[in-house]
Amino acid sequence: MKTERIERATDPQKVAFITCVNDDDWYSECRLYLESLIVPAGMSVEFHPIRGATSMCAGYNAGMMASDAKYKVYLHQDTLVVNKH
């Protein structure tokens, strides 16, 4: 079975945080930590909380398709990134 690869333009100055969410309290805490990260000059950050996905794979795929960021970080809603660098 042959699959077709779709090429999309990406923004090399952008990072997307893609998170499957089913608990808004956990996601709020996760997002608080993400928003406190030190972002290098010239880079931008976007957040894609995915709610109501049929599975984690489906949710992460939806987030991937929703962003043109070159760098995509997939994380669970209860992940707290403590190192700001």
TAUR-V590869 format. One record per backbone hydrogen bond with DSSP energy under -0.5 kcal/mol. CO is the residue of the C=O (numbers start at 1). NH is the residue of the N-H. Records with the same first field share a line. If there is no record, write none. Layout:
CO=NH ; NH
This chain:
5=7
10=12
11=14 ; 70
13=44
14=70 ; 71
15=46
16=18 ; 73
17=19 ; 48
18=75
19=50
20=77
21=52
23=27
24=28
25=29
26=30
27=31
28=32
29=33
30=34
31=35
32=36
33=36
34=37
37=39
38=40
40=43
44=15
46=17
48=19 ; 50
49=51
50=21
55=59
56=60
57=61
58=62
59=63
60=64
61=65
62=66
63=67
64=67
68=11
70=72
71=16
72=74
73=18 ; 75
75=20
76=79
78=80
79=81
80=82
82=84
84=38
